[in-house]
Amino acid sequence: MAMTMHIDIVSAEESIHSGTASFIIARATGGEVGIYPRHLPMLVQLQAGEVTVRDEFDNEQFYYVSGGTMEVQPHVVTILADAAVRAKDIDEAAAEDARRRAEEALANRTSEVDYARAQAELIEAAAQLRTIQKLRKNARS
Amino acid sequence: MSGAKEIRTQIKSVNNTQKITTAMEMVAASKMRGAQQRMRQAQPYAEKMRQVIGHLAQANPDYSHPFLQRGDGNASSDGKSGAVGYIIISSDRGLCGGLNNNLFRGVLRELMAHRKAGEEARLCTVGSKAIQFFSRLSAPIIGEVSQLGDTPRLQDLIGTIRVMMDQFEAGEISRVLLCYNRFVNTMTQAPTMEQLLPLPPSDEPELVERGHTWDYIYEPSAEEALSLLLERYLESLVYQAVVENIACEQAARMVAMKSASDNAGKLIDELNLAYNKARQAAITTELSEIVAGAEAV
């Protein structure tokens, strides 16, 4: 029987694949790497591309990862896949977006926030009213 | 009969409200199951990362990353006493009991304590309830994201996390706290504040006491691998907090809607009693009028 190793492909959002494999190909930042069982421990950064998992019956399965890190142990391989396409400038743009949204929300706080405040006051008034009514009822009986 | 008619319309409207709250309760229950599922799915990633980072930090003790707290646990020893960053996670919608308010109250208390100690605060908010609440305060909000829906994507959170990490790396923020509701069970949600940055040292004994030493082959380098992993790890922690908060939101909404339905039921019973009394009173009056009329004839 062919030697096998365990492979897990997980992302922050879900577990993508879990099973046994006899051979794995992944695309590292420096080029493609092939992993057989009993490989030395290795930590590889992956770039966007395909991961090929061949099981002991020579069936191949393909997974697309948009980057991430592959941890290789002699009998366990774990691919920590990124949940999204990542690049430094995309991240920066996202950060800029978050900043802008905060400023916008602060700028037009009048509409929604005033509404929220009015709602809070209304709830408070209703609660007070209820208490008064209850007190009255008790006083009457 | 005017009183009876008014009561009847009131009963009808309460009935409609009860129908809505019951429907919302059931929707929340099914959404909660989905959110719990996502919570579980996100766990293996963070667990695996913790293992790898633990090993990395142990194998390369000479390389220290700014995100990692040193073993002595003294983050402020290097004279840095910048502001405190908060990432506050809330729901987008209301009608979920005191879920958001309990969390906000805890955060406010903390904020006041920091203000007394002379520390500044920077806020990042997730969810529209948090931005509505905290925009009234004077503390600056430096990042915001809302309308994530029931299935949040990590992609939507990156920006908000990045803002905090940038400021931390620039030394403007000395530590970052993550504030969210932890899902204990359906009835209990615990408002939680955890230190996100610098990462508290892991206290897993088996990592420290392992006798034999071995190291990875790195590609391209250990430093890069470590900083990339740490970044992803932080993101996964925040993502998990967001997913957990959603599970909490649905659970809290389910409980709130259940009690609302129960209250509506009680109200209907009371109103029914009042209605019957009013109807009976009307009949009695009518009868006595007829009898009086017959006697007069």
Interface residues (C-beta under 8 A of the other chain):
Chain A: D8 V10 S11 A12 E13 E14 S15 A28 T29 G30 V33 L40 P41 M42 L43 V44 Q45 G68 T69 E71 V72 T78 L80 D82 A83 A84 D91 E92 A93 A94 A95 E96 D97 A98 R99 R101 A102 A105 L106 R109 E112 V113 A116 R117
Chain B: R38 Q41 A42 P44 Y45 A46 K48 M49 V52 L56 C124 T125 S128 I131 Q132 F133 S135 R136 I141 I142 G143 E144 V145 S146 R153 L154 Q155 I158 G159 T160 R162 V163 D166 W214 D215 Y216 I217 Y218 E219 P220 A222 E224 A225 L228 L229 R232 E235 S236 Y239 Q240
